[in-house]
Amino acid sequence: MLLDIAEVARQSGLAPSALRFYEKRKLIVSRGRNGLRRTFDADVISRLALITCARSAGFTLTQIGRFLATRPGDTDLRARMAERAKTLDEEIERLTRMRDGLRHAARCKHDPLVECPKFKAFFGEPARKRA
């Protein structure tokens, strides 16, 4: 099933100009044209979701392009992917502590709030489990 660029833009939430840019960078491939409009295979939607996720995780388009083209034998790129996964784990842990601290702060009655021992504990030792 082919989708025209307007439908891909609608489903992906990306502007048609972004789709053309991604195509120019060889991150996605159009299958042809329907009149003046580019057409894409329907699976482009999941590829765009991956690209969007990777962008929000801090990857550059160049890095994403290499990732999309990687093969099983590309051990150097796979090692860099593993390093990036570790960095993301650390970021997720930091954000989880922030989220949990804010949830506690939203219901805490300590005055002043920032002096609450439980609140402060969320920003202390990262590996410690919290109630």
VENNOR-V823917 format. One record per residue. SS is DSSP state (A for helix, B for strand, O for the rest). OMEGA is omega as a letter, one per 30 degrees, with the letter a starting at -180 (999 if undefined). D_CENTER is the distance of its C-alpha to the mean C-alpha in Angstrom with 2 decimals. Layout:
BEGIN
ss=SS omega=OMEGA d_center=D_CENTER
ss=SS omega=OMEGA d_center=D_CENTER
END
This chain:
BEGIN
ss=O omega=l d_center=26.72
ss=B omega=l d_center=25.86
ss=B omega=l d_center=23.99
ss=B omega=a d_center=24.86
ss=A omega=l d_center=22.47
ss=A omega=l d_center=23.11
ss=A omega=l d_center=22.16
ss=A omega=l d_center=18.92
ss=A omega=a d_center=18.14
ss=A omega=a d_center=19.18
ss=A omega=a d_center=17.25
ss=A omega=a d_center=13.91
ss=O omega=l d_center=14.39
ss=O omega=l d_center=14.38
ss=O omega=l d_center=17.63
ss=A omega=l d_center=19.96
ss=A omega=l d_center=20.06
ss=A omega=l d_center=16.35
ss=A omega=l d_center=17.17
ss=A omega=l d_center=20.22
ss=A omega=l d_center=18.47
ss=A omega=l d_center=15.98
ss=A omega=l d_center=19.17
ss=A omega=l d_center=21.02
ss=O omega=l d_center=18.48
ss=O omega=l d_center=18.97
ss=O omega=l d_center=15.40
ss=O omega=a d_center=17.01
ss=O omega=l d_center=20.73
ss=O omega=a d_center=23.03
ss=O omega=a d_center=25.98
ss=B omega=a d_center=28.53
ss=B omega=l d_center=29.73
ss=B omega=a d_center=31.26
ss=O omega=l d_center=33.58
ss=O omega=a d_center=31.63
ss=B omega=l d_center=28.22
ss=B omega=l d_center=25.84
ss=B omega=a d_center=25.17
ss=B omega=l d_center=22.36
ss=B omega=a d_center=22.33
ss=O omega=a d_center=20.73
ss=O omega=l d_center=18.25
ss=A omega=a d_center=16.52
ss=A omega=l d_center=14.74
ss=A omega=l d_center=12.87
ss=A omega=l d_center=12.22
ss=A omega=l d_center=10.87
ss=A omega=l d_center=8.52
ss=A omega=l d_center=7.28
ss=A omega=l d_center=7.43
ss=A omega=l d_center=5.72
ss=A omega=a d_center=2.47
ss=A omega=l d_center=3.88
ss=A omega=a d_center=5.28
ss=A omega=l d_center=3.79
ss=O omega=l d_center=4.07
ss=O omega=l d_center=7.24
ss=O omega=l d_center=8.15
ss=O omega=l d_center=11.06
ss=A omega=l d_center=12.13
ss=A omega=l d_center=14.87
ss=A omega=l d_center=12.86
ss=A omega=l d_center=10.86
ss=A omega=l d_center=14.38
ss=A omega=l d_center=15.85
ss=A omega=a d_center=13.43
ss=A omega=a d_center=14.22
ss=A omega=a d_center=17.85
ss=O omega=l d_center=18.28
ss=O omega=a d_center=21.26
ss=O omega=a d_center=22.56
ss=O omega=a d_center=24.83
ss=O omega=a d_center=22.37
ss=A omega=l d_center=22.73
ss=A omega=l d_center=21.79
ss=A omega=l d_center=18.30
ss=A omega=l d_center=17.94
ss=A omega=l d_center=19.17
ss=A omega=l d_center=16.62
ss=A omega=l d_center=13.83
ss=A omega=l d_center=15.66
ss=A omega=a d_center=15.96
ss=A omega=l d_center=12.29
ss=A omega=l d_center=11.86
ss=A omega=l d_center=14.72
ss=A omega=l d_center=13.34
ss=A omega=l d_center=10.24
ss=A omega=l d_center=13.04
ss=A omega=l d_center=14.99
ss=A omega=l d_center=12.47
ss=A omega=l d_center=12.03
ss=A omega=l d_center=15.83
ss=A omega=l d_center=16.36
ss=A omega=l d_center=14.37
ss=A omega=l d_center=16.21
ss=A omega=l d_center=19.44
ss=A omega=l d_center=18.83
ss=A omega=a d_center=18.20
ss=A omega=l d_center=21.26
ss=A omega=l d_center=23.29
ss=A omega=l d_center=22.70
ss=A omega=l d_center=23.64
ss=A omega=a d_center=26.76
ss=A omega=a d_center=27.53
ss=A omega=a d_center=27.47
ss=A omega=a d_center=30.44
ss=O omega=l d_center=32.11
ss=O omega=a d_center=35.67
ss=O omega=a d_center=36.11
ss=O omega=f d_center=37.63
ss=O omega=a d_center=36.06
ss=A omega=a d_center=32.69
ss=A omega=l d_center=31.32
ss=A omega=l d_center=34.30
ss=O omega=a d_center=33.52
ss=A omega=a d_center=33.55
ss=A omega=l d_center=31.02
ss=A omega=l d_center=28.61
ss=A omega=a d_center=29.20
ss=A omega=l d_center=28.60
ss=O omega=a d_center=24.94
ss=O omega=l d_center=24.53
ss=O omega=a d_center=26.92
ss=O omega=a d_center=26.59
ss=O omega=a d_center=22.98
ss=O omega=a d_center=24.17
ss=O omega=l d_center=26.68
ss=O omega=a d_center=26.29
ss=O omega=l d_center=26.89
ss=O omega=999 d_center=28.70
END
